[in-house]
């Protein structure tokens, strides 16, 4: 029986680099481990060049599921703007915009 929770891919090169660093430098912090796992050039999750988000990636964010999410956020922002007296200047910043679907 195949393990349904087996990793879709195993990044052996990254695994070896992490092991080598621990062997050479001793224990590393969780922060350092995650930095390597996510951002190691050409090997880390977000630096590998493969699709990580979206329908062809590992996960979908709410705006990618349906445009209804963006419409609801827009409606809520309009209500907030009106509650503040409809100021002439009002800035909205989307942190971590991903692929800008929202």
C-alpha positions, 0 to 999 in steps of 0.5 A: 500500500502506497503511503498517502502522506509521502512527499510529492518530491524529495529534494535530496540536494537540499537535504544533503546541504542541510546535513553538511551544514550541521556536520560542519557547524554543529546544531542549527536553530529552527530559524536557520533550518527553515531559512534553508528549507524555504530560501536556499538558492535554487533548492529552497521551496520558494527558490526552486523555480517550481510552481508552489501556489495556484491550481498547479502548485501545492496550495491555493490561497482564498483569492485563487479559489474564487473572485467572490473572496476579493469582492467580499474584501472590497465590500468590507473595505468600502464599509470601513472607508465610509465608517471613517467618513470617506477620507480623501486619502486612504491607503490599503496595502496587501502584504504578501500579495503572492500572484496578485489575484486578490 
